[in-house]
Amino acid sequence: MSATMPPHGPPGHAPEAVAVAAERRWAVIVGAIIALLVLMMIVTGLHWASMPPSRVETVDVKTLHLRGEFVESNLGTAVDADGKVTVRLVAQQYSFQPQCIVVPAGIPVTFRGTASDAIHGFVVGRTNANTMLVPGFVSTFTTTFSKPGEQLMPCHEYCGTGHEAMWAHVQVLPPEDFLARARNEERMSCVPR
Ligand code: CUA
């Protein structure tokens, strides 16, 4: 009787078992790849969320007026030995320091600014000079003013009841006039003295 029974197992069963095992193996591998990708997304997402973006400079608000780059005597326009023009300014409720900024036409100017109390910002007339100023961070950008003239520089982030009255002037000088002045003054501004 047993001789007439078809044999269970080996002929039919073994290939199926091999296929199931292979499928399971690949399911585990694909699952591991997906888990790895999800893990990478979580790790990079958390990393980006907890770190400031690259090239962000921070500055201590508590010592802003006491030492470092943004002390009062260092604000205004500076021409470095290599000819680079840098404007340093601080925004506070409700004014900019300096209140009148001198820049040359046709020469790249780098602005470096921060705020001491609330978030401020500015735009220079109809130029592309435009940034936010955030306490604790240094905002910087470089631009070139195309022609001489006087520009208004209003605060463009709502910063309190005096926001509308918060603005400075920018005097764009012909480059030769600017450079002549730069020879005599370490930090320039057009604030009347
Ligand atoms: Cu400062 Cu608005």
Backbone and ligand atoms as CSV (ligand in chain L), in Angstrom:
chain,resi,resn,atom,element,x,y,z
A,1,MET,N,N,0.851,-1.205,0.000
A,1,MET,CA,C,0.000,0.000,0.000
A,1,MET,C,C,0.884,1.250,0.000
A,2,SER,N,N,1.817,1.251,0.840
A,2,SER,CA,C,2.673,2.414,0.905
A,2,SER,C,C,3.443,2.610,-0.384
A,3,ALA,N,N,3.658,1.542,-1.099
A,3,ALA,CA,C,4.415,1.668,-2.343
A,3,ALA,C,C,3.625,2.424,-3.391
A,4,THR,N,N,2.239,2.359,-3.277
A,4,THR,CA,C,1.414,3.032,-4.282
A,4,THR,C,C,1.206,4.520,-3.967
A,5,MET,N,N,1.466,4.924,-2.724
A,5,MET,CA,C,1.280,6.347,-2.355
A,5,MET,C,C,2.361,7.206,-3.014
A,6,PRO,N,N,1.959,8.245,-3.541
A,6,PRO,CA,C,2.976,9.141,-4.097
A,6,PRO,C,C,3.832,9.684,-2.952
A,7,PRO,N,N,5.108,9.787,-3.130
A,7,PRO,CA,C,5.964,10.247,-2.044
A,7,PRO,C,C,5.698,11.716,-1.715
A,8,HIS,N,N,5.435,11.990,-0.444
A,8,HIS,CA,C,5.273,13.394,-0.013
A,8,HIS,C,C,6.641,14.066,0.041
A,9,GLY,N,N,6.628,15.279,-0.045
A,9,GLY,CA,C,7.883,15.995,0.212
A,9,GLY,C,C,8.776,16.135,-0.977
A,10,PRO,N,N,9.962,15.561,-0.914
A,10,PRO,CA,C,11.064,15.951,-1.791
A,10,PRO,C,C,10.691,16.465,-3.178
A,11,PRO,N,N,10.047,15.684,-4.077
A,11,PRO,CA,C,9.906,16.176,-5.447
A,11,PRO,C,C,9.138,17.496,-5.543
A,12,GLY,N,N,7.906,17.592,-4.835
A,12,GLY,CA,C,7.098,18.804,-4.962
A,12,GLY,C,C,7.438,19.833,-3.899
A,13,HIS,N,N,7.723,19.394,-2.712
A,13,HIS,CA,C,7.813,20.263,-1.549
A,13,HIS,C,C,9.104,21.092,-1.537
A,14,ALA,N,N,10.200,20.462,-1.889
A,14,ALA,CA,C,11.486,21.138,-1.746
A,14,ALA,C,C,11.585,22.431,-2.552
A,15,PRO,N,N,11.218,22.460,-3.836
A,15,PRO,CA,C,11.322,23.738,-4.583
A,15,PRO,C,C,10.470,24.833,-3.955
A,16,GLU,N,N,9.281,24.478,-3.471
A,16,GLU,CA,C,8.411,25.484,-2.864
A,16,GLU,C,C,9.086,26.073,-1.626
A,17,ALA,N,N,9.673,25.184,-0.820
A,17,ALA,CA,C,10.350,25.652,0.392
A,17,ALA,C,C,11.510,26.573,0.038
A,18,VAL,N,N,12.222,26.215,-1.028
A,18,VAL,CA,C,13.348,27.048,-1.463
A,18,VAL,C,C,12.849,28.427,-1.890
A,19,ALA,N,N,11.717,28.409,-2.644
A,19,ALA,CA,C,11.152,29.682,-3.115
A,19,ALA,C,C,10.699,30.544,-1.936
A,20,VAL,N,N,10.030,29.928,-0.976
A,20,VAL,CA,C,9.542,30.673,0.197
A,20,VAL,C,C,10.717,31.260,0.962
A,21,ALA,N,N,11.761,30.445,1.129
A,21,ALA,CA,C,12.925,30.921,1.864
A,21,ALA,C,C,13.584,32.091,1.142
A,22,ALA,N,N,13.678,31.987,-0.191
A,22,ALA,CA,C,14.294,33.062,-0.981
A,22,ALA,C,C,13.465,34.334,-0.882
A,23,GLU,N,N,12.129,34.168,-0.976
A,23,GLU,CA,C,11.253,35.339,-0.868
A,23,GLU,C,C,11.416,36.013,0.486
A,24,ARG,N,N,11.475,35.178,1.519
A,24,ARG,CA,C,11.594,35.729,2.864
A,24,ARG,C,C,12.927,36.493,2.990
A,25,ARG,N,N,13.969,35.888,2.409
A,25,ARG,CA,C,15.292,36.505,2.493
A,25,ARG,C,C,15.262,37.896,1.817
A,26,TRP,N,N,14.681,37.923,0.611
A,26,TRP,CA,C,14.618,39.205,-0.103
A,26,TRP,C,C,13.721,40.213,0.604
A,27,ALA,N,N,12.636,39.711,1.218
A,27,ALA,CA,C,11.773,40.631,1.972
A,27,ALA,C,C,12.550,41.286,3.107
A,28,VAL,N,N,13.390,40.481,3.758
A,28,VAL,CA,C,14.192,41.013,4.870
A,28,VAL,C,C,15.190,42.047,4.339
A,29,ILE,N,N,15.834,41.731,3.193
A,29,ILE,CA,C,16.830,42.664,2.633
A,29,ILE,C,C,16.166,43.989,2.231
A,30,VAL,N,N,15.012,43.891,1.519
A,30,VAL,CA,C,14.308,45.111,1.099
A,30,VAL,C,C,13.848,45.898,2.320
A,31,GLY,N,N,13.331,45.153,3.321
A,31,GLY,CA,C,12.900,45.820,4.556
A,31,GLY,C,C,14.065,46.536,5.223
A,32,ALA,N,N,15.242,45.903,5.203
A,32,ALA,CA,C,16.415,46.527,5.832
A,32,ALA,C,C,16.821,47.782,5.073
A,33,ILE,N,N,16.747,47.725,3.733
A,33,ILE,CA,C,17.110,48.908,2.929
A,33,ILE,C,C,16.151,50.064,3.235
A,34,ILE,N,N,14.834,49.744,3.272
A,34,ILE,CA,C,13.849,50.793,3.570
A,34,ILE,C,C,14.091,51.368,4.961
A,35,ALA,N,N,14.349,50.488,5.915
A,35,ALA,CA,C,14.599,50.953,7.287
A,35,ALA,C,C,15.829,51.853,7.331
A,36,LEU,N,N,16.865,51.497,6.562
A,36,LEU,CA,C,18.085,52.309,6.530
A,36,LEU,C,C,17.800,53.698,5.949
A,37,LEU,N,N,17.010,53.715,4.840
A,37,LEU,CA,C,16.693,55.009,4.221
A,37,LEU,C,C,15.878,55.886,5.167
A,38,VAL,N,N,14.886,55.269,5.836
A,38,VAL,CA,C,14.063,56.034,6.781
A,38,VAL,C,C,14.932,56.564,7.917
A,39,LEU,N,N,15.845,55.719,8.394
A,39,LEU,CA,C,16.745,56.132,9.476
A,39,LEU,C,C,17.612,57.312,9.038
A,40,MET,N,N,18.121,57.235,7.789
A,40,MET,CA,C,18.935,58.340,7.273
A,40,MET,C,C,18.133,59.635,7.205
A,41,MET,N,N,16.851,59.521,6.769
A,41,MET,CA,C,16.002,60.722,6.703
A,41,MET,C,C,15.799,61.306,8.090
A,42,ILE,N,N,15.576,60.440,9.068
A,42,ILE,CA,C,15.336,60.926,10.430
A,42,ILE,C,C,16.596,61.599,10.973
A,43,VAL,N,N,17.739,60.941,10.786
A,43,VAL,CA,C,18.985,61.485,11.344
A,43,VAL,C,C,19.337,62.821,10.692
A,44,THR,N,N,19.275,62.891,9.339
A,44,THR,CA,C,19.631,64.158,8.678
A,44,THR,C,C,18.601,65.240,9.012
A,45,GLY,N,N,17.321,64.855,9.087
A,45,GLY,CA,C,16.282,65.830,9.427
A,45,GLY,C,C,16.514,66.419,10.809
A,46,LEU,N,N,16.789,65.561,11.777
A,46,LEU,CA,C,17.051,66.047,13.133
A,46,LEU,C,C,18.316,66.897,13.177
A,47,HIS,N,N,19.322,66.470,12.409
A,47,HIS,CA,C,20.573,67.218,12.384
A,47,HIS,C,C,20.348,68.629,11.831
A,48,TRP,N,N,19.619,68.717,10.711
A,48,TRP,CA,C,19.346,70.028,10.115
A,48,TRP,C,C,18.495,70.889,11.027
A,49,ALA,N,N,17.540,70.236,11.708
A,49,ALA,CA,C,16.635,71.007,12.561
A,49,ALA,C,C,17.368,71.553,13.775
A,50,SER,N,N,18.392,70.854,14.223
A,50,SER,CA,C,19.057,71.276,15.456
A,50,SER,C,C,20.285,72.135,15.209
A,51,MET,N,N,20.762,72.194,13.946
A,51,MET,CA,C,21.949,72.987,13.647
A,51,MET,C,C,21.553,74.208,12.826
A,52,PRO,N,N,22.206,75.359,13.038
A,52,PRO,CA,C,21.946,76.476,12.135
A,52,PRO,C,C,22.500,76.129,10.750
A,53,PRO,N,N,21.938,76.714,9.676
A,53,PRO,CA,C,22.446,76.432,8.345
A,53,PRO,C,C,23.929,76.810,8.261
A,54,SER,N,N,24.621,76.255,7.294
A,54,SER,CA,C,26.043,76.531,7.177
A,54,SER,C,C,26.262,78.011,6.903
A,55,ARG,N,N,27.415,78.522,7.248
A,55,ARG,CA,C,27.827,79.893,7.050
A,55,ARG,C,C,27.074,80.875,7.944
A,56,VAL,N,N,26.253,80.387,8.863
A,56,VAL,CA,C,25.597,81.310,9.773
A,56,VAL,C,C,26.576,81.684,10.878
A,57,GLU,N,N,26.678,82.992,11.102
A,57,GLU,CA,C,27.562,83.469,12.166
A,57,GLU,C,C,26.701,83.899,13.338
A,58,THR,N,N,27.126,83.549,14.517
A,58,THR,CA,C,26.380,83.974,15.690
A,58,THR,C,C,27.191,85.033,16.440
A,59,VAL,N,N,26.485,85.803,17.262
A,59,VAL,CA,C,27.136,86.854,18.039
A,59,VAL,C,C,26.373,86.962,19.355
A,60,ASP,N,N,27.091,87.241,20.434
A,60,ASP,CA,C,26.468,87.298,21.755
A,60,ASP,C,C,25.791,88.656,21.959
A,61,VAL,N,N,24.451,88.633,22.057
A,61,VAL,CA,C,23.694,89.877,22.209
A,61,VAL,C,C,24.081,90.615,23.491
A,62,LYS,N,N,24.378,89.856,24.543
A,62,LYS,CA,C,24.627,90.477,25.847
A,62,LYS,C,C,25.893,91.331,25.854
A,63,THR,N,N,26.864,90.978,24.992
A,63,THR,CA,C,28.127,91.723,24.989
A,63,THR,C,C,28.319,92.523,23.705
A,64,LEU,N,N,27.218,92.651,22.930
A,64,LEU,CA,C,27.285,93.307,21.620
A,64,LEU,C,C,27.893,94.704,21.697
A,65,HIS,N,N,27.450,95.488,22.726
A,65,HIS,CA,C,27.895,96.877,22.834
A,65,HIS,C,C,29.204,97.014,23.595
A,66,LEU,N,N,29.677,95.917,24.170
A,66,LEU,CA,C,30.842,96.001,25.057
A,66,LEU,C,C,32.141,95.628,24.361
A,67,ARG,N,N,32.085,94.573,23.538
A,67,ARG,CA,C,33.321,94.155,22.880
A,67,ARG,C,C,32.997,93.439,21.584
A,68,GLY,N,N,34.041,93.323,20.767
A,68,GLY,CA,C,33.887,92.604,19.515
A,68,GLY,C,C,33.581,93.533,18.354
A,69,GLU,N,N,33.120,92.914,17.277
A,69,GLU,CA,C,32.975,93.612,16.007
A,69,GLU,C,C,31.948,94.741,16.040
A,70,PHE,N,N,30.920,94.630,16.878
A,70,PHE,CA,C,29.808,95.578,16.787
A,70,PHE,C,C,29.803,96.621,17.907
A,71,VAL,N,N,30.982,96.907,18.486
A,71,VAL,CA,C,31.051,98.027,19.425
A,71,VAL,C,C,30.868,99.314,18.622
A,72,GLU,N,N,30.402,100.372,19.304
A,72,GLU,CA,C,30.024,101.602,18.608
A,72,GLU,C,C,31.155,102.152,17.740
A,73,SER,N,N,32.386,102.103,18.262
A,73,SER,CA,C,33.505,102.720,17.531
A,73,SER,C,C,33.865,101.958,16.257
A,74,ASN,N,N,33.362,100.740,16.112
A,74,ASN,CA,C,33.693,99.942,14.926
A,74,ASN,C,C,32.572,99.961,13.892
A,75,LEU,N,N,31.450,100.664,14.216
A,75,LEU,CA,C,30.330,100.681,13.274
A,75,LEU,C,C,30.575,101.725,12.193
A,76,GLY,N,N,29.904,101.561,11.079
A,76,GLY,CA,C,30.099,102.461,9.950
A,76,GLY,C,C,30.828,101.736,8.832
A,77,THR,N,N,31.399,102.528,7.928
A,77,THR,CA,C,32.013,101.961,6.731
A,77,THR,C,C,33.523,101.922,6.891
A,78,ALA,N,N,34.099,100.761,6.613
A,78,ALA,CA,C,35.548,100.597,6.717
A,78,ALA,C,C,36.099,100.149,5.372
A,79,VAL,N,N,37.295,100.645,5.039
A,79,VAL,CA,C,37.992,100.153,3.848
A,79,VAL,C,C,39.238,99.428,4.335
A,80,ASP,N,N,39.286,98.127,4.076
A,80,ASP,CA,C,40.425,97.337,4.540
A,80,ASP,C,C,41.660,97.633,3.698
A,81,ALA,N,N,42.796,97.143,4.181
A,81,ALA,CA,C,44.063,97.357,3.475
A,81,ALA,C,C,43.987,96.806,2.051
A,82,ASP,N,N,43.228,95.715,1.871
A,82,ASP,CA,C,43.144,95.131,0.524
A,82,ASP,C,C,42.051,95.769,-0.328
A,83,GLY,N,N,41.461,96.886,0.167
A,83,GLY,CA,C,40.482,97.622,-0.639
A,83,GLY,C,C,39.044,97.165,-0.467
A,84,LYS,N,N,38.820,96.144,0.368
A,84,LYS,CA,C,37.448,95.668,0.567
A,84,LYS,C,C,36.658,96.662,1.406
A,85,VAL,N,N,35.430,96.947,0.978
A,85,VAL,CA,C,34.583,97.903,1.700
A,85,VAL,C,C,33.568,97.134,2.535
A,86,THR,N,N,33.536,97.416,3.836
A,86,THR,CA,C,32.616,96.720,4.739
A,86,THR,C,C,31.817,97.741,5.545
A,87,VAL,N,N,30.489,97.554,5.561
A,87,VAL,CA,C,29.626,98.392,6.393
A,87,VAL,C,C,29.158,97.549,7.573
A,88,ARG,N,N,29.398,98.038,8.776
A,88,ARG,CA,C,28.907,97.328,9.961
A,88,ARG,C,C,27.824,98.173,10.618
A,89,LEU,N,N,26.695,97.530,10.945
A,89,LEU,CA,C,25.601,98.288,11.545
A,89,LEU,C,C,24.843,97.436,12.551
A,90,VAL,N,N,24.183,98.119,13.483
A,90,VAL,CA,C,23.359,97.455,14.484
A,90,VAL,C,C,21.980,98.096,14.439
A,91,ALA,N,N,20.950,97.268,14.514
A,91,ALA,CA,C,19.582,97.773,14.572
A,91,ALA,C,C,19.050,97.589,15.984
A,92,GLN,N,N,18.339,98.588,16.462
A,92,GLN,CA,C,17.666,98.472,17.752
A,92,GLN,C,C,16.381,99.267,17.667
A,93,GLN,N,N,15.467,99.021,18.622
A,93,GLN,CA,C,14.220,99.778,18.632
A,93,GLN,C,C,14.553,101.229,19.005
A,94,TYR,N,N,14.384,102.225,18.169
A,94,TYR,CA,C,13.876,102.158,16.808
A,94,TYR,C,C,14.807,102.946,15.896
A,95,SER,N,N,16.023,102.473,15.783
A,95,SER,CA,C,16.973,103.178,14.922
A,95,SER,C,C,18.059,102.225,14.467
A,96,PHE,N,N,18.774,102.681,13.451
A,96,PHE,CA,C,19.969,101.968,13.018
A,96,PHE,C,C,21.182,102.757,13.500
A,97,GLN,N,N,22.248,102.052,13.709
A,97,GLN,CA,C,23.490,102.702,14.068
A,97,GLN,C,C,24.562,102.209,13.097
A,98,PRO,N,N,25.156,103.085,12.271
A,98,PRO,CA,C,24.904,104.528,12.196
A,98,PRO,C,C,23.599,104.851,11.454
A,99,GLN,N,N,23.108,106.072,11.718
A,99,GLN,CA,C,21.848,106.516,11.128
A,99,GLN,C,C,22.022,106.946,9.679
A,100,CYS,N,N,23.264,107.196,9.289
A,100,CYS,CA,C,23.539,107.600,7.908
A,100,CYS,C,C,24.786,106.837,7.454
A,101,ILE,N,N,24.652,106.098,6.373
A,101,ILE,CA,C,25.706,105.173,5.935
A,101,ILE,C,C,26.295,105.659,4.617
A,102,VAL,N,N,27.613,105.652,4.525
A,102,VAL,CA,C,28.307,106.094,3.313
A,102,VAL,C,C,28.826,104.875,2.563
A,103,VAL,N,N,28.521,104.790,1.284
A,103,VAL,CA,C,29.043,103.695,0.463
A,103,VAL,C,C,29.492,104.262,-0.884
A,104,PRO,N,N,30.397,103.565,-1.573
A,104,PRO,CA,C,30.822,104.015,-2.885
A,104,PRO,C,C,29.914,103.429,-3.971
A,105,ALA,N,N,29.833,104.108,-5.099
A,105,ALA,CA,C,29.158,103.533,-6.275
A,105,ALA,C,C,30.183,102.695,-7.038
A,106,GLY,N,N,29.733,101.613,-7.615
A,106,GLY,CA,C,30.580,100.838,-8.517
A,106,GLY,C,C,31.628,99.972,-7.853
A,107,ILE,N,N,31.656,99.916,-6.530
A,107,ILE,CA,C,32.612,99.066,-5.818
A,107,ILE,C,C,31.796,98.120,-4.926
A,108,PRO,N,N,32.123,96.830,-4.929
A,108,PRO,CA,C,31.356,95.912,-4.074
A,108,PRO,C,C,31.436,96.310,-2.599
A,109,VAL,N,N,30.299,96.280,-1.933
A,109,VAL,CA,C,30.219,96.641,-0.515
A,109,VAL,C,C,29.637,95.452,0.243
A,110,THR,N,N,30.302,95.047,1.312
A,110,THR,CA,C,29.793,93.954,2.142
A,110,THR,C,C,29.151,94.544,3.389
A,111,PHE,N,N,27.904,94.216,3.606
A,111,PHE,CA,C,27.201,94.642,4.816
A,111,PHE,C,C,27.313,93.538,5.862
A,112,ARG,N,N,27.571,93.940,7.094
A,112,ARG,CA,C,27.536,93.007,8.221
A,112,ARG,C,C,26.711,93.669,9.311
A,113,GLY,N,N,25.595,93.041,9.660
A,113,GLY,CA,C,24.713,93.682,10.629
A,113,GLY,C,C,24.091,92.694,11.584
A,114,THR,N,N,23.616,93.220,12.686
A,114,THR,CA,C,22.882,92.401,13.643
A,114,THR,C,C,21.903,93.307,14.382
A,115,ALA,N,N,21.110,92.724,15.264
A,115,ALA,CA,C,20.126,93.484,16.029
A,115,ALA,C,C,20.362,93.228,17.509
A,116,SER,N,N,20.016,94.226,18.330
A,116,SER,CA,C,20.302,94.066,19.756
A,116,SER,C,C,19.066,93.734,20.578
A,117,ASP,N,N,17.865,93.882,19.990
A,117,ASP,CA,C,16.685,93.614,20.817
A,117,ASP,C,C,15.645,92.736,20.121
A,118,ALA,N,N,15.089,93.225,19.006
A,118,ALA,CA,C,14.054,92.462,18.314
A,118,ALA,C,C,14.525,92.190,16.889
A,119,ILE,N,N,13.718,91.490,16.126
A,119,ILE,CA,C,14.053,91.261,14.720
A,119,ILE,C,C,13.747,92.527,13.932
A,120,HIS,N,N,14.737,93.027,13.242
A,120,HIS,CA,C,14.576,94.163,12.348
A,120,HIS,C,C,14.989,93.716,10.951
A,121,GLY,N,N,15.051,94.670,10.038
A,121,GLY,CA,C,15.501,94.363,8.689
A,121,GLY,C,C,15.646,95.676,7.967
A,122,PHE,N,N,16.213,95.643,6.782
A,122,PHE,CA,C,16.269,96.878,6.008
A,122,PHE,C,C,16.382,96.580,4.523
A,123,VAL,N,N,15.976,97.567,3.768
A,123,VAL,CA,C,16.180,97.550,2.320
A,123,VAL,C,C,16.687,98.934,1.968
A,124,VAL,N,N,17.658,99.007,1.076
A,124,VAL,CA,C,18.216,100.306,0.685
A,124,VAL,C,C,17.539,100.750,-0.604
A,125,GLY,N,N,16.639,101.744,-0.466
A,125,GLY,CA,C,15.968,102.338,-1.608
A,125,GLY,C,C,15.427,101.295,-2.566
A,126,ARG,N,N,15.748,101.493,-3.850
A,126,ARG,CA,C,15.276,100.543,-4.852
A,126,ARG,C,C,16.391,99.606,-5.286
A,127,THR,N,N,17.338,99.337,-4.404
A,127,THR,CA,C,18.433,98.428,-4.740
A,127,THR,C,C,18.100,97.023,-4.226
A,128,ASN,N,N,19.002,96.092,-4.496
A,128,ASN,CA,C,18.787,94.732,-3.990
A,128,ASN,C,C,19.436,94.528,-2.628
A,129,ALA,N,N,19.895,95.618,-1.991
A,129,ALA,CA,C,20.466,95.518,-0.642
A,129,ALA,C,C,19.311,95.338,0.336
A,130,ASN,N,N,19.162,94.145,0.879
A,130,ASN,CA,C,17.956,93.795,1.606
A,130,ASN,C,C,18.263,92.618,2.521
A,131,THR,N,N,18.023,92.763,3.804
A,131,THR,CA,C,18.257,91.626,4.710
A,131,THR,C,C,17.435,91.779,5.976
A,132,MET,N,N,17.317,90.707,6.699
A,132,MET,CA,C,16.774,90.753,8.053
A,132,MET,C,C,17.932,90.874,9.018
A,133,LEU,N,N,17.676,91.467,10.179
A,133,LEU,CA,C,18.690,91.543,11.233
A,133,LEU,C,C,18.094,90.875,12.464
A,134,VAL,N,N,18.712,89.803,12.898
A,134,VAL,CA,C,18.154,88.959,13.953
A,134,VAL,C,C,19.106,88.962,15.146
A,135,PRO,N,N,18.582,89.221,16.358
A,135,PRO,CA,C,19.461,89.196,17.528
A,135,PRO,C,C,20.195,87.857,17.626
A,136,GLY,N,N,21.484,87.926,17.877
A,136,GLY,CA,C,22.264,86.704,18.043
A,136,GLY,C,C,22.912,86.194,16.769
A,137,PHE,N,N,22.545,86.797,15.624
A,137,PHE,CA,C,23.093,86.345,14.343
A,137,PHE,C,C,23.667,87.524,13.565
A,138,VAL,N,N,24.673,87.246,12.764
A,138,VAL,CA,C,25.254,88.264,11.900
A,138,VAL,C,C,24.694,88.044,10.491
A,139,SER,N,N,24.002,89.062,9.975
A,139,SER,CA,C,23.523,88.998,8.592
A,139,SER,C,C,24.572,89.635,7.705
A,140,THR,N,N,24.884,88.990,6.612
A,140,THR,CA,C,25.886,89.568,5.732
A,140,THR,C,C,25.521,89.331,4.277
A,141,PHE,N,N,25.803,90.328,3.462
A,141,PHE,CA,C,25.624,90.190,2.014
A,141,PHE,C,C,26.513,91.215,1.342
A,142,THR,N,N,26.798,90.979,0.088
A,142,THR,CA,C,27.637,91.901,-0.669
A,142,THR,C,C,26.854,92.382,-1.880
A,143,THR,N,N,26.916,93.694,-2.113
A,143,THR,CA,C,26.198,94.248,-3.255
A,143,THR,C,C,27.018,95.407,-3.824
A,144,THR,N,N,26.657,95.832,-5.010
A,144,THR,CA,C,27.317,96.986,-5.622
A,144,THR,C,C,26.247,97.998,-5.999
A,145,PHE,N,N,26.425,99.235,-5.529
A,145,PHE,CA,C,25.461,100.289,-5.863
A,145,PHE,C,C,25.842,100.879,-7.210
A,146,SER,N,N,24.875,100.932,-8.120
A,146,SER,CA,C,25.212,101.277,-9.502
A,146,SER,C,C,25.479,102.763,-9.686
A,147,LYS,N,N,24.733,103.640,-8.982
A,147,LYS,CA,C,24.976,105.064,-9.221
A,147,LYS,C,C,24.925,105.871,-7.929
A,148,PRO,N,N,25.651,106.996,-7.919
A,148,PRO,CA,C,25.661,107.841,-6.728
A,148,PRO,C,C,24.281,108.433,-6.453
A,149,GLY,N,N,24.058,108.794,-5.203
A,149,GLY,CA,C,22.789,109.418,-4.835
A,149,GLY,C,C,22.432,109.086,-3.406
A,150,GLU,N,N,21.343,109.683,-2.949
A,150,GLU,CA,C,20.891,109.463,-1.578
A,150,GLU,C,C,19.741,108.459,-1.589
A,151,GLN,N,N,19.809,107.476,-0.705
A,151,GLN,CA,C,18.763,106.455,-0.636
A,151,GLN,C,C,18.206,106.418,0.783
A,152,LEU,N,N,16.928,106.060,0.885
A,152,LEU,CA,C,16.344,105.827,2.198
A,152,LEU,C,C,16.469,104.350,2.548
A,153,MET,N,N,16.635,104.081,3.811
A,153,MET,CA,C,16.819,102.700,4.258
A,153,MET,C,C,15.854,102.405,5.407
A,154,PRO,N,N,14.616,102.029,5.086
A,154,PRO,CA,C,13.643,101.767,6.155
A,154,PRO,C,C,13.802,100.376,6.756
A,155,CYS,N,N,13.383,100.262,8.016
A,155,CYS,CA,C,13.257,98.940,8.644
A,155,CYS,C,C,12.054,98.253,8.005
A,156,HIS,N,N,12.201,97.016,7.590
A,156,HIS,CA,C,11.070,96.363,6.916
A,156,HIS,C,C,10.558,95.114,7.638
A,157,GLU,N,N,10.934,94.982,8.924
A,157,GLU,CA,C,10.327,93.915,9.733
A,157,GLU,C,C,9.602,94.614,10.876
A,158,TYR,N,N,8.338,94.286,11.077
A,158,TYR,CA,C,7.605,94.953,12.151
A,158,TYR,C,C,8.294,94.654,13.485
A,159,CYS,N,N,8.733,95.731,14.180
A,159,CYS,CA,C,9.551,95.521,15.376
A,159,CYS,C,C,8.968,96.220,16.603
A,160,GLY,N,N,7.768,96.766,16.479
A,160,GLY,CA,C,7.152,97.413,17.638
A,160,GLY,C,C,6.475,98.699,17.223
A,161,THR,N,N,6.051,99.481,18.233
A,161,THR,CA,C,5.239,100.668,17.943
A,161,THR,C,C,6.013,101.713,17.148
A,162,GLY,N,N,7.332,101.731,17.247
A,162,GLY,CA,C,8.115,102.744,16.543
A,162,GLY,C,C,8.621,102.288,15.187
A,163,HIS,N,N,8.149,101.126,14.737
A,163,HIS,CA,C,8.652,100.541,13.494
A,163,HIS,C,C,8.603,101.504,12.309
A,164,GLU,N,N,7.465,102.208,12.166
A,164,GLU,CA,C,7.310,103.065,10.985
A,164,GLU,C,C,8.299,104.222,10.965
A,165,ALA,N,N,8.797,104.595,12.127
A,165,ALA,CA,C,9.728,105.733,12.193
A,165,ALA,C,C,11.184,105.264,12.196
A,166,MET,N,N,11.391,103.990,11.932
A,166,MET,CA,C,12.754,103.450,11.997
A,166,MET,C,C,13.352,103.379,10.599
A,167,TRP,N,N,14.270,104.289,10.334
A,167,TRP,CA,C,14.956,104.233,9.051
A,167,TRP,C,C,16.262,104.989,9.117
A,168,ALA,N,N,17.127,104.735,8.158
A,168,ALA,CA,C,18.410,105.421,8.067
A,168,ALA,C,C,18.549,105.967,6.648
A,169,HIS,N,N,19.615,106.751,6.443
A,169,HIS,CA,C,19.943,107.251,5.103
A,169,HIS,C,C,21.169,106.516,4.586
A,170,VAL,N,N,21.243,106.355,3.279
A,170,VAL,CA,C,22.456,105.821,2.661
A,170,VAL,C,C,22.909,106.816,1.600
A,171,GLN,N,N,24.141,107.283,1.748
A,171,GLN,CA,C,24.732,108.167,0.740
A,171,GLN,C,C,25.650,107.347,-0.145
A,172,VAL,N,N,25.286,107.237,-1.415
A,172,VAL,CA,C,26.136,106.533,-2.366
A,172,VAL,C,C,27.008,107.589,-3.053
A,173,LEU,N,N,28.326,107.550,-2.785
A,173,LEU,CA,C,29.251,108.562,-3.305
A,173,LEU,C,C,29.938,108.049,-4.565
A,174,PRO,N,N,30.337,108.978,-5.459
A,174,PRO,CA,C,31.196,108.561,-6.561
A,174,PRO,C,C,32.448,107.915,-5.970
A,175,PRO,N,N,32.973,106.861,-6.604
A,175,PRO,CA,C,34.067,106.104,-5.987
A,175,PRO,C,C,35.273,106.955,-5.610
A,176,GLU,N,N,35.613,107.968,-6.434
A,176,GLU,CA,C,36.808,108.761,-6.107
A,176,GLU,C,C,36.565,109.611,-4.855
A,177,ASP,N,N,35.348,110.152,-4.688
A,177,ASP,CA,C,35.039,110.912,-3.477
A,177,ASP,C,C,35.084,110.012,-2.250
A,178,PHE,N,N,34.512,108.815,-2.431
A,178,PHE,CA,C,34.485,107.860,-1.308
A,178,PHE,C,C,35.897,107.499,-0.877
A,179,LEU,N,N,36.742,107.158,-1.839
A,179,LEU,CA,C,38.097,106.716,-1.504
A,179,LEU,C,C,38.925,107.860,-0.913
A,180,ALA,N,N,38.662,109.093,-1.356
A,180,ALA,CA,C,39.363,110.247,-0.780
A,180,ALA,C,C,38.997,110.384,0.696
A,181,ARG,N,N,37.706,110.214,1.000
A,181,ARG,CA,C,37.280,110.297,2.402
A,181,ARG,C,C,37.864,109.148,3.209
A,182,ALA,N,N,37.918,107.961,2.587
A,182,ALA,CA,C,38.384,106.771,3.308
A,182,ALA,C,C,39.829,106.915,3.750
A,183,ARG,N,N,40.598,107.747,3.040
A,183,ARG,CA,C,42.011,107.922,3.416
A,183,ARG,C,C,42.135,108.633,4.765
A,184,ASN,N,N,41.130,109.441,5.105
A,184,ASN,CA,C,41.228,110.249,6.330
A,184,ASN,C,C,40.482,109.657,7.520
A,185,GLU,N,N,39.532,108.767,7.250
A,185,GLU,CA,C,38.702,108.268,8.349
A,185,GLU,C,C,38.747,106.749,8.386
A,186,GLU,N,N,38.916,106.230,9.599
A,186,GLU,CA,C,38.954,104.776,9.727
A,186,GLU,C,C,37.562,104.168,9.592
A,187,ARG,N,N,36.583,104.823,10.234
A,187,ARG,CA,C,35.193,104.364,10.147
A,187,ARG,C,C,34.371,105.538,9.670
A,188,MET,N,N,33.744,105.359,8.518
A,188,MET,CA,C,33.003,106.472,7.939
A,188,MET,C,C,31.511,106.345,8.187
A,189,SER,N,N,30.864,107.510,8.319
A,189,SER,CA,C,29.406,107.565,8.270
A,189,SER,C,C,29.068,108.991,7.873
A,190,CYS,N,N,27.789,109.232,7.588
A,190,CYS,CA,C,27.403,110.600,7.249
A,190,CYS,C,C,26.506,111.167,8.339
A,191,VAL,N,N,26.636,110.616,9.551
A,191,VAL,CA,C,25.898,111.160,10.676
A,191,VAL,C,C,26.460,112.539,10.976
A,192,PRO,N,N,25.596,113.597,11.018
A,192,PRO,CA,C,26.120,114.930,11.290
A,192,PRO,C,C,26.761,114.997,12.671
A,193,ARG,N,N,27.922,115.628,12.733
A,193,ARG,CA,C,28.637,115.717,14.015
A,193,ARG,C,C,28.697,117.158,14.471
L,1,CUA,CU1,CU,12.920,97.908,13.274
L,1,CUA,CU2,CU,10.859,97.598,12.223
